Amino acid sequence: MSEKWICPACKGENAGTAKFCLTCGAPRFENTMELSAKEEPEEPLSFSELKERREPHGALRSVSYSFYANGMMINSHEESEVTLKRLDNKEAELFLRKESGITGGSRDRYRVPLQVLSEIEAIAAQENLPAWSKLRYKPDPRFMPTDYSSSSHLSLTYDNIDPKNPREEYFSIDLQAVPQEGSRVISDMLDRMRTAAEGLEPEMHEDVQPMKIGGIGGFMGMKEALEYQQKKSSGAEPGSEKKLVLDDKGLWVCPECGEHNAGKFCAGCGSRRPEL
């Protein structure tokens, strides 16, 4: 037995002793492609090449965006999620979550027309998003911060192309590996999903309480927490003085989390773009 084998479903590499794929959970078959230790890994495809590469799948079942940040410089802790999934032939469920260690946040669930998911599916097909799951982010160690970390992913779940097989097809995209051209596509998708909830009453709403100041790590986190408490006690609405700031590429900088964005909403924390 060779030391590695390639999963026929997701093309992921696995140890020779594994009976199931560590990436997607597909079982190993006798005719699975074997790799010897001396074989070189396949050269990664460029972004333009990936847009031409087709990954077989059925209809889109759900799409989910997640962002996580933790560190001294940006509120100590930020999380957000946007998930849209099919319920039936007419409706889809939209879940929006935004949480901050300092300001708290909210979790809301809506019923929206299935047409919203159909529009996202059309964009995914046009841009060939499933193939983007092959992108790999390689950080430059010279510019890696030691006091801040973040991650953002877009996950696509499809029905299997074979209706007799109920197993879903799952693709996860590391958005840090996506170039600026692709980032604008993702921003437009997130804008479309978030605006679908505008004017609707949520089926479920939950307020997330902020962390206590003593529980927020980092000097900068303590500083911002105190500023927030001062604004709150004085009657001022925290964030009411936010201004629109653009970077040298024309992207706006989120005043909440520092993310650089192209759409109407921040890809990092979900905040709306400030007005001019």
Backbone hydrogen bonds, N-H to C=O, Kabsch-Sander energy under -0.5 kcal/mol:
donor,donor_aa,acceptor,acceptor_aa,energy
4,K,35,L,-1.5
5,W,14,N,-1.9
6,I,33,M,-2.6
7,C,12,G,-2.7
11,K,7,C,-1.7
14,N,5,W,-1.8
16,G,3,E,-2.0
18,A,15,A,-1.4
21,C,26,A,-3.0
25,G,21,C,-1.3
28,R,19,K,-2.6
32,T,29,F,-1.7
35,L,4,K,-2.7
39,E,36,S,-1.1
50,L,46,S,-2.3
51,K,47,F,-1.5
52,E,49,E,-1.1
53,R,50,L,-1.0
58,G,159,D,-2.8
61,R,157,T,-3.3
62,S,157,T,-1.8
63,V,84,L,-2.5
64,S,155,S,-2.5
65,Y,82,V,-3.1
66,S,153,H,-2.3
67,F,80,S,-2.4
68,Y,151,S,-2.5
69,A,78,E,-2.6
70,N,149,S,-2.7
71,G,76,S,-1.3
72,M,147,D,-2.1
75,N,73,M,-0.5
77,H,75,N,-1.6
78,E,69,A,-2.6
79,E,99,E,-2.6
80,S,67,F,-2.0
81,E,97,R,-2.5
82,V,65,Y,-2.3
83,T,95,F,-2.4
84,L,63,V,-2.9
85,K,93,E,-2.3
86,R,61,R,-2.8
87,L,91,E,-2.2
88,D,91,E,-1.7
92,A,112,V,-2.8
93,E,85,K,-3.1
94,L,110,Y,-2.2
95,F,83,T,-3.0
95,F,93,E,-0.5
96,L,108,D,-2.8
97,R,81,E,-2.5
98,K,106,S,-2.3
99,E,79,E,-3.1
100,S,104,G,-1.7
101,G,77,H,-2.3
104,G,100,S,-1.6
105,G,208,V,-2.2
106,S,98,K,-2.1
107,R,206,E,-2.2
108,D,96,L,-2.8
109,R,204,M,-2.2
110,Y,94,L,-2.9
112,V,92,A,-2.7
112,V,110,Y,-0.5
114,L,90,K,-2.6
116,V,113,P,-1.7
117,L,113,P,-0.5
118,S,114,L,-2.0
119,E,115,Q,-2.1
120,I,116,V,-1.8
121,E,117,L,-2.5
122,A,118,S,-1.9
123,I,119,E,-1.9
124,A,120,I,-2.6
125,A,121,E,-2.1
126,Q,122,A,-2.5
127,E,123,I,-2.6
128,N,124,A,-0.7
129,L,124,A,-2.1
131,A,128,N,-1.0
132,W,129,L,-1.7
133,S,130,P,-1.3
134,K,131,A,-1.8
135,L,132,W,-2.2
138,K,136,R,-0.5
143,F,140,D,-2.1
144,M,141,P,-0.7
149,S,70,N,-2.3
151,S,68,Y,-2.4
153,H,66,S,-2.1
154,L,173,I,-2.0
155,S,64,S,-3.2
156,L,171,F,-3.0
157,T,62,S,-2.7
158,Y,169,E,-3.2
159,D,59,A,-3.0
165,N,162,D,-2.0
169,E,158,Y,-2.6
170,Y,168,E,-0.6
171,F,156,L,-2.6
173,I,154,L,-2.9
174,D,172,S,-0.5
175,L,152,S,-2.0
175,L,173,I,-0.9
176,Q,152,S,-0.6
177,A,174,D,-1.9
178,V,175,L,-0.7
182,G,179,P,-0.6
183,S,179,P,-2.0
184,R,180,Q,-1.6
185,V,181,E,-0.8
186,I,182,G,-2.1
187,S,183,S,-2.4
188,D,184,R,-2.1
189,M,185,V,-1.9
190,L,186,I,-2.5
191,D,187,S,-2.4
192,R,188,D,-2.2
193,M,189,M,-2.0
194,R,190,L,-2.7
195,T,191,D,-2.5
196,A,192,R,-0.8
197,A,194,R,-1.5
198,E,195,T,-1.1
200,L,197,A,-2.0
203,E,109,R,-2.6
204,M,109,R,-1.4
206,E,107,R,-2.2
208,V,105,G,-2.7
209,Q,207,D,-0.6
211,M,101,G,-2.2
215,G,212,K,-2.1
216,I,213,I,-1.5
217,G,215,G,-0.7
222,M,218,G,-2.0
223,K,219,F,-2.2
224,E,220,M,-2.5
225,A,221,G,-2.1
226,L,222,M,-2.3
227,E,223,K,-2.0
228,Y,224,E,-2.4
229,Q,225,A,-2.2
230,Q,226,L,-2.2
231,K,227,E,-2.3
232,K,228,Y,-2.4
233,S,229,Q,-2.4
234,S,230,Q,-1.6
235,G,231,K,-0.6
235,G,232,K,-0.9
236,A,231,K,-1.4
240,S,237,E,-2.3
242,K,239,G,-1.5
244,L,275,E,-0.6
247,D,251,L,-3.0
250,G,247,D,-1.7
252,W,261,N,-1.9
253,V,245,V,-3.2
254,C,252,W,-0.6
254,C,259,E,-2.9
258,G,254,C,-1.8
261,N,252,W,-2.6
266,C,271,S,-2.9
270,G,266,C,-1.3
273,R,264,K,-3.1
